[in-house]
Amino acid sequence: MTTHHSNQPTGQQSYGAPERTATDNVLSIIAMVLGVVALLFLPIVFGVIGVVLAIVAKAVRHERLAVPAIVVAAVGLIGGMLLGAIVASA
């Protein structure tokens, strides 16, 4: 007879995937922050980094907030460039 030992307390069994925590969306949250920052400061740098991080969060890490992060970062990138062009032409 074999016994199986695990690190779980007696009477508790794990079923399916482990529960997701707030730390699972780190790349998505960083991408959103960079998208917002890109509206005012260096949109080419912060916006592109935000879009890349959001795509990595979606494709590699399968984060839940990845799609909204892609949208926010892309809007920050394009909006920052348009805002910069308007300010530069004035």
N, C-alpha and C positions, 0 to 999 in steps of 0.2 A: 504494500500500500504506500502510495506516495502522497506527500502533503505539499501544498503550495504555500509559500510564505510571501507576503507583500507588506508594503509599508502602510496599508490602510487599517484603520481601527476595525475591530471585530464587528461583524454584522453589516459592514458597508461594502458594496461592490461597485465597481465602475462599469458603466455601460456607455458605449459609443465614444464620441469625441470628448475631450476634456472641455470644461467650461471656458468660455472666452472671457478675458478680463479687459479692462480699459487699456492695459499696456499693449494689447494686440493691435492697436490702431496708431501706434507712435509715428510711423512714416506718413500716414495720412494726415495726422494733425500737424506735423511739421510742414508738410506740403501746403496745407491750408494757410498756415501762418505766413509762409514765404509768398504765397499768392497775394495776401493782403498787403504785405510789405512792398511787393512789387508794384503796387498802384502808385506809391510815392517815391520809392528809391530804387534806382537801377533795375528797371523791369526786365532787361535782357538777362541779367545775372540771376536775380531772385526768382523771376518767373520761370525761366528755363529749368533751374534747379528744382523748383516746386513741381513742375510738370513731370520731370524725370523721376523724382521721388514718388509721386502719385502713381505713375505707371508701374514702377517697381512694386509698390504696395499692392497694386491690383494683380499683376501678372505673377509675381513670385510669392508674396506673402498672403494673398487672398484676403486682404483686410476689408472689413465691412464698410468703412468710410472712404474707400479708395475712389469711387466714382464721383462723389461730391468734391473730393480733394482735387481730382483732375479738372473739374469744372471751375472751382475757385482759383486754382493756379493758372489756368488758361485765361480766365477773365482778367486776373491780375496782370498777366503778361501783356495781353492785347490792350487792356484799358490803360495800363501804365505807359505803353508806347504811344497810344493816342493822346493821353494827357500830356506827355512830354512833348509831342509834336505841336500840340496846341499852345503850350506855354512857350516853346522855342520860337514859334512864328509870331507871337504877340509882341 
